Amino acid sequence: YYRGGALLHTTATPGFHFMLPFITSYRSVQVTTQTDEVKDIPCGTSGGVMIYFDRIEVVNRLKPDAVINVVRGYTPDYDKPLIFDKVHHEVNQFCSTQNLHSVYIDLFDQIDENLRTALQKDMYASAPGLEIVAVRVTKPKIPEAIRRNYELMEAERTKLLIATEKQKVVEKEAETERKRAIIEAQKQAEVANITYSQKIMEKDSQRKMSEIEDLTNLARRKSQADAEYYSAKQSALSNKVSLF
């Protein structure tokens, strides 16, 4: 509230309130989360190239108990000096120490978080109670000739990545084929070893069977010879008895 142009020390929540016409006035101040869009931010790199950020969104929230101090120091339009102007300042500070490639490629994914950190640090010092929730930065606009060069570079980089991945696939297929050949050779060697072992076992079995047959034949011939000897002996005894 303002009375006679002077800021009062009280605030009011949403609802019905009374004030003196023409003497007391008021300004609404948002204390819920809001998004400020800072547009067309120029950015001069360390190499002298001028680029532009189309839009930077700053999500912020002012705590109710900090409203009086912030409005007293920066008016109800506090976001103009505290957010809009500081975004321009921080972006230009960043760009002035970096070359175009760093801003556009290497460090672009870090700009939003670095900017949020820098803004919040400023808020702690100049406007406690104003919280920077998040920052979203759009890709900057660069001169058309430079943009085409970057597109060509990106196309060549993509070709290189594709060639590299293709080479990896070829190497993987070759490695797989080599392992398959090794496995096949090992399998054939195992089969050959098993076949060789089987043949040796067969030969050994045949040899043992032959030895058994030889022993059997020998035993049969010996038994036959013994029988013939016994028969001849008995015949000789019979003949001897008959002579007497």
ChimeraX commands (.cxc) that place a marker at each C-alpha (Angstrom):
marker #1 position 0.00,0.00,0.00 radius 0.5
marker #1 position 0.98,3.63,-0.64 radius 0.5
marker #1 position -0.37,6.59,1.33 radius 0.5
marker #1 position 0.41,10.01,-0.02 radius 0.5
marker #1 position 3.01,8.39,-2.25 radius 0.5
marker #1 position 4.86,6.76,0.68 radius 0.5
marker #1 position 5.16,3.01,0.94 radius 0.5
marker #1 position 3.42,1.59,4.00 radius 0.5
marker #1 position 4.86,-1.24,6.10 radius 0.5
marker #1 position 1.83,-3.52,5.71 radius 0.5
marker #1 position 0.68,-5.93,3.03 radius 0.5
marker #1 position -2.64,-7.67,2.46 radius 0.5
marker #1 position -3.55,-11.09,1.20 radius 0.5
marker #1 position -6.16,-11.60,-1.54 radius 0.5
marker #1 position -9.71,-10.71,-0.44 radius 0.5
marker #1 position -11.86,-7.64,0.42 radius 0.5
marker #1 position -10.02,-4.63,1.91 radius 0.5
marker #1 position -10.77,-0.95,2.59 radius 0.5
marker #1 position -8.65,2.12,1.83 radius 0.5
marker #1 position -9.04,5.89,1.64 radius 0.5
marker #1 position -9.79,6.99,-1.94 radius 0.5
marker #1 position -7.26,9.38,-3.52 radius 0.5
marker #1 position -5.06,9.09,-0.44 radius 0.5
marker #1 position -4.24,5.40,-0.29 radius 0.5
marker #1 position -3.31,3.35,-3.37 radius 0.5
marker #1 position -2.01,-0.14,-3.89 radius 0.5
marker #1 position 0.08,-2.25,-6.25 radius 0.5
marker #1 position -0.35,-5.97,-6.71 radius 0.5
marker #1 position 2.82,-8.02,-6.27 radius 0.5
marker #1 position 2.87,-11.69,-7.27 radius 0.5
marker #1 position 4.26,-14.00,-4.60 radius 0.5
marker #1 position 3.66,-17.26,-6.46 radius 0.5
marker #1 position 6.01,-18.77,-9.02 radius 0.5
marker #1 position 6.23,-16.69,-12.19 radius 0.5
marker #1 position 8.27,-16.79,-15.40 radius 0.5
marker #1 position 9.95,-13.68,-16.78 radius 0.5
marker #1 position 10.92,-13.79,-20.46 radius 0.5
marker #1 position 13.97,-11.74,-21.36 radius 0.5
marker #1 position 14.10,-11.32,-25.15 radius 0.5
marker #1 position 16.68,-10.32,-27.75 radius 0.5
marker #1 position 19.79,-10.37,-25.59 radius 0.5
marker #1 position 22.91,-9.32,-27.57 radius 0.5
marker #1 position 26.07,-11.21,-26.82 radius 0.5
marker #1 position 29.54,-10.25,-28.04 radius 0.5
marker #1 position 32.06,-13.10,-27.93 radius 0.5
marker #1 position 35.77,-12.69,-27.16 radius 0.5
marker #1 position 36.46,-13.03,-30.89 radius 0.5
marker #1 position 34.24,-10.07,-31.75 radius 0.5
marker #1 position 31.30,-12.05,-33.20 radius 0.5
marker #1 position 27.90,-10.64,-32.22 radius 0.5
marker #1 position 25.18,-13.21,-31.54 radius 0.5
marker #1 position 21.69,-12.93,-30.04 radius 0.5
marker #1 position 19.69,-15.03,-27.62 radius 0.5
marker #1 position 16.05,-14.90,-28.72 radius 0.5
marker #1 position 14.63,-15.68,-25.31 radius 0.5
marker #1 position 15.83,-16.52,-21.81 radius 0.5
marker #1 position 13.16,-17.62,-19.35 radius 0.5
marker #1 position 13.76,-17.01,-15.63 radius 0.5
marker #1 position 11.44,-18.85,-13.27 radius 0.5
marker #1 position 11.38,-16.99,-9.95 radius 0.5
marker #1 position 9.38,-16.66,-6.74 radius 0.5
marker #1 position 9.21,-13.79,-4.25 radius 0.5
marker #1 position 8.60,-14.78,-0.63 radius 0.5
marker #1 position 5.69,-12.90,1.03 radius 0.5
marker #1 position 7.80,-11.74,3.97 radius 0.5
marker #1 position 10.32,-10.13,1.61 radius 0.5
marker #1 position 7.82,-8.08,-0.42 radius 0.5
marker #1 position 8.17,-4.82,1.56 radius 0.5
marker #1 position 11.98,-4.75,1.44 radius 0.5
marker #1 position 12.16,-5.69,-2.25 radius 0.5
marker #1 position 9.50,-3.15,-3.30 radius 0.5
marker #1 position 11.11,-0.43,-1.15 radius 0.5
marker #1 position 14.46,-1.02,-2.81 radius 0.5
marker #1 position 13.37,-1.74,-6.39 radius 0.5
marker #1 position 9.67,-0.67,-6.75 radius 0.5
marker #1 position 6.84,-3.10,-7.58 radius 0.5
marker #1 position 8.49,-3.60,-10.95 radius 0.5
marker #1 position 11.47,-5.18,-9.20 radius 0.5
marker #1 position 11.95,-7.78,-11.91 radius 0.5
marker #1 position 13.21,-5.08,-14.32 radius 0.5
marker #1 position 16.42,-4.24,-12.40 radius 0.5
marker #1 position 16.80,-7.57,-10.59 radius 0.5
marker #1 position 16.09,-10.02,-13.41 radius 0.5
marker #1 position 15.91,-8.39,-16.84 radius 0.5
marker #1 position 18.90,-6.08,-16.39 radius 0.5
marker #1 position 20.97,-8.70,-14.56 radius 0.5
marker #1 position 20.31,-11.31,-17.25 radius 0.5
marker #1 position 21.70,-8.92,-19.86 radius 0.5
marker #1 position 24.69,-8.20,-17.65 radius 0.5
marker #1 position 25.49,-11.85,-16.82 radius 0.5
marker #1 position 25.09,-13.01,-20.43 radius 0.5
marker #1 position 27.43,-10.32,-21.70 radius 0.5
marker #1 position 29.92,-11.08,-18.93 radius 0.5
marker #1 position 29.89,-14.74,-19.97 radius 0.5
marker #1 position 30.15,-14.09,-23.72 radius 0.5
marker #1 position 32.99,-11.61,-23.38 radius 0.5
marker #1 position 35.28,-14.31,-21.95 radius 0.5
marker #1 position 34.35,-17.10,-24.40 radius 0.5
marker #1 position 34.82,-17.65,-28.12 radius 0.5
marker #1 position 31.93,-18.44,-30.45 radius 0.5
marker #1 position 32.50,-22.19,-30.46 radius 0.5
marker #1 position 32.40,-22.34,-26.66 radius 0.5
marker #1 position 29.17,-20.33,-26.44 radius 0.5
marker #1 position 27.40,-22.06,-29.31 radius 0.5
marker #1 position 28.64,-25.65,-28.82 radius 0.5
marker #1 position 30.97,-26.56,-25.97 radius 0.5
marker #1 position 29.46,-24.65,-23.03 radius 0.5
marker #1 position 25.90,-24.10,-24.24 radius 0.5
marker #1 position 24.49,-26.93,-22.10 radius 0.5
marker #1 position 25.95,-25.24,-19.00 radius 0.5
marker #1 position 24.69,-21.70,-19.61 radius 0.5
marker #1 position 21.28,-22.12,-17.98 radius 0.5
marker #1 position 22.64,-23.60,-14.73 radius 0.5
marker #1 position 25.54,-21.14,-14.55 radius 0.5
marker #1 position 23.18,-18.23,-15.17 radius 0.5
marker #1 position 20.77,-19.44,-12.48 radius 0.5
marker #1 position 23.65,-19.75,-10.01 radius 0.5
marker #1 position 24.94,-16.23,-10.82 radius 0.5
marker #1 position 21.47,-14.68,-10.53 radius 0.5
marker #1 position 20.75,-16.42,-7.25 radius 0.5
marker #1 position 24.07,-15.24,-5.85 radius 0.5
marker #1 position 23.11,-11.67,-6.74 radius 0.5
marker #1 position 19.69,-12.13,-5.12 radius 0.5
marker #1 position 21.27,-13.27,-1.85 radius 0.5
marker #1 position 23.22,-9.98,-1.74 radius 0.5
marker #1 position 20.72,-7.47,-3.16 radius 0.5
marker #1 position 17.24,-8.94,-2.72 radius 0.5
marker #1 position 17.02,-11.72,-0.12 radius 0.5
marker #1 position 13.72,-13.53,-0.46 radius 0.5
marker #1 position 13.67,-13.55,-4.27 radius 0.5
marker #1 position 14.36,-17.12,-5.32 radius 0.5
marker #1 position 15.57,-18.09,-8.80 radius 0.5
marker #1 position 13.95,-21.47,-9.41 radius 0.5
marker #1 position 15.21,-22.23,-12.92 radius 0.5
marker #1 position 16.60,-20.68,-16.08 radius 0.5
marker #1 position 15.92,-21.83,-19.64 radius 0.5
marker #1 position 18.13,-20.55,-22.46 radius 0.5
marker #1 position 17.31,-20.86,-26.16 radius 0.5
marker #1 position 19.97,-21.56,-28.78 radius 0.5
marker #1 position 21.56,-18.25,-29.82 radius 0.5
marker #1 position 21.32,-16.82,-33.32 radius 0.5
marker #1 position 24.65,-16.58,-35.11 radius 0.5
marker #1 position 25.59,-15.03,-38.48 radius 0.5
marker #1 position 24.23,-17.06,-41.40 radius 0.5
marker #1 position 27.62,-17.78,-42.97 radius 0.5
marker #1 position 28.97,-19.11,-39.67 radius 0.5
marker #1 position 25.80,-21.14,-39.10 radius 0.5
marker #1 position 26.23,-22.85,-42.49 radius 0.5
marker #1 position 29.82,-23.71,-41.58 radius 0.5
marker #1 position 28.64,-25.27,-38.33 radius 0.5
marker #1 position 26.02,-27.27,-40.21 radius 0.5
marker #1 position 28.70,-28.55,-42.60 radius 0.5
marker #1 position 30.93,-29.41,-39.64 radius 0.5
marker #1 position 28.05,-31.22,-37.96 radius 0.5
marker #1 position 27.31,-33.14,-41.17 radius 0.5
marker #1 position 30.96,-34.21,-41.46 radius 0.5
marker #1 position 31.00,-35.16,-37.79 radius 0.5
marker #1 position 27.88,-37.26,-38.31 radius 0.5
marker #1 position 29.48,-39.00,-41.31 radius 0.5
marker #1 position 32.55,-39.72,-39.21 radius 0.5
marker #1 position 30.42,-41.15,-36.40 radius 0.5
marker #1 position 28.54,-43.34,-38.87 radius 0.5
marker #1 position 31.82,-44.56,-40.42 radius 0.5
marker #1 position 33.23,-45.24,-36.96 radius 0.5
marker #1 position 30.15,-47.20,-35.90 radius 0.5
marker #1 position 30.21,-49.15,-39.18 radius 0.5
marker #1 position 33.87,-50.01,-38.59 radius 0.5
marker #1 position 32.99,-51.21,-35.09 radius 0.5
marker #1 position 30.25,-53.42,-36.55 radius 0.5
marker #1 position 32.67,-54.88,-39.13 radius 0.5
marker #1 position 35.27,-55.52,-36.43 radius 0.5
marker #1 position 32.65,-57.12,-34.21 radius 0.5
marker #1 position 31.47,-59.37,-37.04 radius 0.5
marker #1 position 35.08,-60.36,-37.80 radius 0.5
marker #1 position 35.69,-61.11,-34.14 radius 0.5
marker #1 position 32.49,-63.16,-33.98 radius 0.5
marker #1 position 33.51,-65.09,-37.10 radius 0.5
marker #1 position 36.97,-65.72,-35.64 radius 0.5
marker #1 position 35.47,-67.06,-32.42 radius 0.5
marker #1 position 33.05,-69.21,-34.43 radius 0.5
marker #1 position 35.98,-70.66,-36.43 radius 0.5
marker #1 position 37.91,-71.37,-33.22 radius 0.5
marker #1 position 34.91,-73.11,-31.69 radius 0.5
marker #1 position 34.37,-75.15,-34.88 radius 0.5
marker #1 position 38.05,-76.16,-34.97 radius 0.5
marker #1 position 37.95,-77.13,-31.31 radius 0.5
marker #1 position 34.81,-79.16,-31.94 radius 0.5
marker #1 position 36.40,-80.96,-34.90 radius 0.5
marker #1 position 39.54,-81.64,-32.87 radius 0.5
marker #1 position 37.45,-83.09,-30.05 radius 0.5
marker #1 position 35.51,-85.25,-32.52 radius 0.5
marker #1 position 38.77,-86.46,-34.10 radius 0.5
marker #1 position 40.20,-87.21,-30.68 radius 0.5
marker #1 position 37.07,-89.17,-29.72 radius 0.5
marker #1 position 37.17,-91.08,-33.04 radius 0.5
marker #1 position 40.85,-91.88,-32.54 radius 0.5
marker #1 position 40.18,-93.08,-29.00 radius 0.5
marker #1 position 37.34,-95.26,-30.27 radius 0.5
marker #1 position 39.58,-96.85,-32.91 radius 0.5
marker #1 position 42.27,-97.54,-30.31 radius 0.5
marker #1 position 39.67,-99.14,-28.04 radius 0.5
marker #1 position 38.38,-101.21,-30.94 radius 0.5
marker #1 position 41.92,-102.39,-31.82 radius 0.5
marker #1 position 42.62,-103.21,-28.19 radius 0.5
marker #1 position 39.34,-105.11,-27.95 radius 0.5
marker #1 position 40.11,-107.06,-31.12 radius 0.5
marker #1 position 43.58,-107.88,-29.80 radius 0.5
marker #1 position 42.15,-109.17,-26.52 radius 0.5
marker #1 position 39.53,-111.24,-28.38 radius 0.5
marker #1 position 42.27,-112.72,-30.60 radius 0.5
marker #1 position 44.32,-113.59,-27.52 radius 0.5
marker #1 position 41.30,-115.24,-25.93 radius 0.5
marker #1 position 40.61,-117.24,-29.13 radius 0.5
marker #1 position 44.27,-118.29,-29.31 radius 0.5
marker #1 position 44.18,-119.45,-25.69 radius 0.5
marker #1 position 40.92,-121.27,-26.30 radius 0.5
marker #1 position 42.35,-123.05,-29.38 radius 0.5
marker #1 position 45.51,-123.91,-27.49 radius 0.5
marker #1 position 43.50,-125.34,-24.64 radius 0.5
marker #1 position 41.36,-127.31,-27.09 radius 0.5
marker #1 position 44.41,-128.77,-28.89 radius 0.5
marker #1 position 46.06,-129.63,-25.60 radius 0.5
marker #1 position 42.90,-131.32,-24.40 radius 0.5
marker #1 position 42.68,-133.28,-27.66 radius 0.5
marker #1 position 46.34,-134.25,-27.45 radius 0.5
marker #1 position 45.87,-135.39,-23.84 radius 0.5
marker #1 position 42.85,-137.39,-24.88 radius 0.5
marker #1 position 44.75,-139.08,-27.74 radius 0.5
marker #1 position 47.70,-139.77,-25.46 radius 0.5
marker #1 position 45.41,-141.31,-22.87 radius 0.5
marker #1 position 43.67,-143.42,-25.53 radius 0.5
marker #1 position 46.98,-144.67,-26.95 radius 0.5
marker #1 position 48.21,-145.48,-23.49 radius 0.5
marker #1 position 45.11,-147.46,-22.68 radius 0.5
marker #1 position 45.35,-149.30,-26.01 radius 0.5
marker #1 position 48.96,-150.23,-25.29 radius 0.5
marker #1 position 48.01,-151.59,-21.86 radius 0.5
marker #1 position 45.24,-153.66,-23.37 radius 0.5
marker #1 position 47.60,-155.17,-25.96 radius 0.5
marker #1 position 50.13,-156.02,-23.27 radius 0.5
marker #1 position 47.53,-157.88,-21.20 radius 0.5
marker #1 position 46.43,-159.88,-24.22 radius 0.5
marker #1 position 49.97,-161.19,-24.77 radius 0.5
marker #1 position 50.07,-162.77,-21.43 radius 0.5
marker link #1:1,2 radius 0.2
marker link #1:2,3 radius 0.2
marker link #1:3,4 radius 0.2
marker link #1:4,5 radius 0.2
marker link #1:5,6 radius 0.2
marker link #1:6,7 radius 0.2
marker link #1:7,8 radius 0.2
marker link #1:8,9 radius 0.2
marker link #1:9,10 radius 0.2
marker link #1:10,11 radius 0.2
marker link #1:11,12 radius 0.2
marker link #1:12,13 radius 0.2
marker link #1:13,14 radius 0.2
marker link #1:14,15 radius 0.2
marker link #1:15,16 radius 0.2
marker link #1:16,17 radius 0.2
marker link #1:17,18 radius 0.2
marker link #1:18,19 radius 0.2
marker link #1:19,20 radius 0.2
marker link #1:20,21 radius 0.2
marker link #1:21,22 radius 0.2
marker link #1:22,23 radius 0.2
marker link #1:23,24 radius 0.2
marker link #1:24,25 radius 0.2
marker link #1:25,26 radius 0.2
marker link #1:26,27 radius 0.2
marker link #1:27,28 radius 0.2
marker link #1:28,29 radius 0.2
marker link #1:29,30 radius 0.2
marker link #1:30,31 radius 0.2
marker link #1:31,32 radius 0.2
marker link #1:32,33 radius 0.2
marker link #1:33,34 radius 0.2
marker link #1:34,35 radius 0.2
marker link #1:35,36 radius 0.2
marker link #1:36,37 radius 0.2
marker link #1:37,38 radius 0.2
marker link #1:38,39 radius 0.2
marker link #1:39,40 radius 0.2
marker link #1:40,41 radius 0.2
marker link #1:41,42 radius 0.2
marker link #1:42,43 radius 0.2
marker link #1:43,44 radius 0.2
marker link #1:44,45 radius 0.2
marker link #1:45,46 radius 0.2
marker link #1:46,47 radius 0.2
marker link #1:47,48 radius 0.2
marker link #1:48,49 radius 0.2
marker link #1:49,50 radius 0.2
marker link #1:50,51 radius 0.2
marker link #1:51,52 radius 0.2
marker link #1:52,53 radius 0.2
marker link #1:53,54 radius 0.2
marker link #1:54,55 radius 0.2
marker link #1:55,56 radius 0.2
marker link #1:56,57 radius 0.2
marker link #1:57,58 radius 0.2
marker link #1:58,59 radius 0.2
marker link #1:59,60 radius 0.2
marker link #1:60,61 radius 0.2
marker link #1:61,62 radius 0.2
marker link #1:62,63 radius 0.2
marker link #1:63,64 radius 0.2
marker link #1:64,65 radius 0.2
marker link #1:65,66 radius 0.2
marker link #1:66,67 radius 0.2
marker link #1:67,68 radius 0.2
marker link #1:68,69 radius 0.2
marker link #1:69,70 radius 0.2
marker link #1:70,71 radius 0.2
marker link #1:71,72 radius 0.2
marker link #1:72,73 radius 0.2
marker link #1:73,74 radius 0.2
marker link #1:74,75 radius 0.2
marker link #1:75,76 radius 0.2
marker link #1:76,77 radius 0.2
marker link #1:77,78 radius 0.2
marker link #1:78,79 radius 0.2
marker link #1:79,80 radius 0.2
marker link #1:80,81 radius 0.2
marker link #1:81,82 radius 0.2
marker link #1:82,83 radius 0.2
marker link #1:83,84 radius 0.2
marker link #1:84,85 radius 0.2
marker link #1:85,86 radius 0.2
marker link #1:86,87 radius 0.2
marker link #1:87,88 radius 0.2
marker link #1:88,89 radius 0.2
marker link #1:89,90 radius 0.2
marker link #1:90,91 radius 0.2
marker link #1:91,92 radius 0.2
marker link #1:92,93 radius 0.2
marker link #1:93,94 radius 0.2
marker link #1:94,95 radius 0.2
marker link #1:95,96 radius 0.2
marker link #1:96,97 radius 0.2
marker link #1:97,98 radius 0.2
marker link #1:98,99 radius 0.2
marker link #1:99,100 radius 0.2
marker link #1:100,101 radius 0.2
marker link #1:101,102 radius 0.2
marker link #1:102,103 radius 0.2
marker link #1:103,104 radius 0.2
marker link #1:104,105 radius 0.2
marker link #1:105,106 radius 0.2
marker link #1:106,107 radius 0.2
marker link #1:107,108 radius 0.2
marker link #1:108,109 radius 0.2
marker link #1:109,110 radius 0.2
marker link #1:110,111 radius 0.2
marker link #1:111,112 radius 0.2
marker link #1:112,113 radius 0.2
marker link #1:113,114 radius 0.2
marker link #1:114,115 radius 0.2
marker link #1:115,116 radius 0.2
marker link #1:116,117 radius 0.2
marker link #1:117,118 radius 0.2
marker link #1:118,119 radius 0.2
marker link #1:119,120 radius 0.2
marker link #1:120,121 radius 0.2
marker link #1:121,122 radius 0.2
marker link #1:122,123 radius 0.2
marker link #1:123,124 radius 0.2
marker link #1:124,125 radius 0.2
marker link #1:125,126 radius 0.2
marker link #1:126,127 radius 0.2
marker link #1:127,128 radius 0.2
marker link #1:128,129 radius 0.2
marker link #1:129,130 radius 0.2
marker link #1:130,131 radius 0.2
marker link #1:131,132 radius 0.2
marker link #1:132,133 radius 0.2
marker link #1:133,134 radius 0.2
marker link #1:134,135 radius 0.2
marker link #1:135,136 radius 0.2
marker link #1:136,137 radius 0.2
marker link #1:137,138 radius 0.2
marker link #1:138,139 radius 0.2
marker link #1:139,140 radius 0.2
marker link #1:140,141 radius 0.2
marker link #1:141,142 radius 0.2
marker link #1:142,143 radius 0.2
marker link #1:143,144 radius 0.2
marker link #1:144,145 radius 0.2
marker link #1:145,146 radius 0.2
marker link #1:146,147 radius 0.2
marker link #1:147,148 radius 0.2
marker link #1:148,149 radius 0.2
marker link #1:149,150 radius 0.2
marker link #1:150,151 radius 0.2
marker link #1:151,152 radius 0.2
marker link #1:152,153 radius 0.2
marker link #1:153,154 radius 0.2
marker link #1:154,155 radius 0.2
marker link #1:155,156 radius 0.2
marker link #1:156,157 radius 0.2
marker link #1:157,158 radius 0.2
marker link #1:158,159 radius 0.2
marker link #1:159,160 radius 0.2
marker link #1:160,161 radius 0.2
marker link #1:161,162 radius 0.2
marker link #1:162,163 radius 0.2
marker link #1:163,164 radius 0.2
marker link #1:164,165 radius 0.2
marker link #1:165,166 radius 0.2
marker link #1:166,167 radius 0.2
marker link #1:167,168 radius 0.2
marker link #1:168,169 radius 0.2
marker link #1:169,170 radius 0.2
marker link #1:170,171 radius 0.2
marker link #1:171,172 radius 0.2
marker link #1:172,173 radius 0.2
marker link #1:173,174 radius 0.2
marker link #1:174,175 radius 0.2
marker link #1:175,176 radius 0.2
marker link #1:176,177 radius 0.2
marker link #1:177,178 radius 0.2
marker link #1:178,179 radius 0.2
marker link #1:179,180 radius 0.2
marker link #1:180,181 radius 0.2
marker link #1:181,182 radius 0.2
marker link #1:182,183 radius 0.2
marker link #1:183,184 radius 0.2
marker link #1:184,185 radius 0.2
marker link #1:185,186 radius 0.2
marker link #1:186,187 radius 0.2
marker link #1:187,188 radius 0.2
marker link #1:188,189 radius 0.2
marker link #1:189,190 radius 0.2
marker link #1:190,191 radius 0.2
marker link #1:191,192 radius 0.2
marker link #1:192,193 radius 0.2
marker link #1:193,194 radius 0.2
marker link #1:194,195 radius 0.2
marker link #1:195,196 radius 0.2
marker link #1:196,197 radius 0.2
marker link #1:197,198 radius 0.2
marker link #1:198,199 radius 0.2
marker link #1:199,200 radius 0.2
marker link #1:200,201 radius 0.2
marker link #1:201,202 radius 0.2
marker link #1:202,203 radius 0.2
marker link #1:203,204 radius 0.2
marker link #1:204,205 radius 0.2
marker link #1:205,206 radius 0.2
marker link #1:206,207 radius 0.2
marker link #1:207,208 radius 0.2
marker link #1:208,209 radius 0.2
marker link #1:209,210 radius 0.2
marker link #1:210,211 radius 0.2
marker link #1:211,212 radius 0.2
marker link #1:212,213 radius 0.2
marker link #1:213,214 radius 0.2
marker link #1:214,215 radius 0.2
marker link #1:215,216 radius 0.2
marker link #1:216,217 radius 0.2
marker link #1:217,218 radius 0.2
marker link #1:218,219 radius 0.2
marker link #1:219,220 radius 0.2
marker link #1:220,221 radius 0.2
marker link #1:221,222 radius 0.2
marker link #1:222,223 radius 0.2
marker link #1:223,224 radius 0.2
marker link #1:224,225 radius 0.2
marker link #1:225,226 radius 0.2
marker link #1:226,227 radius 0.2
marker link #1:227,228 radius 0.2
marker link #1:228,229 radius 0.2
marker link #1:229,230 radius 0.2
marker link #1:230,231 radius 0.2
marker link #1:231,232 radius 0.2
marker link #1:232,233 radius 0.2
marker link #1:233,234 radius 0.2
marker link #1:234,235 radius 0.2
marker link #1:235,236 radius 0.2
marker link #1:236,237 radius 0.2
marker link #1:237,238 radius 0.2
marker link #1:238,239 radius 0.2
marker link #1:239,240 radius 0.2
marker link #1:240,241 radius 0.2
marker link #1:241,242 radius 0.2
marker link #1:242,243 radius 0.2
marker link #1:243,244 radius 0.2
view
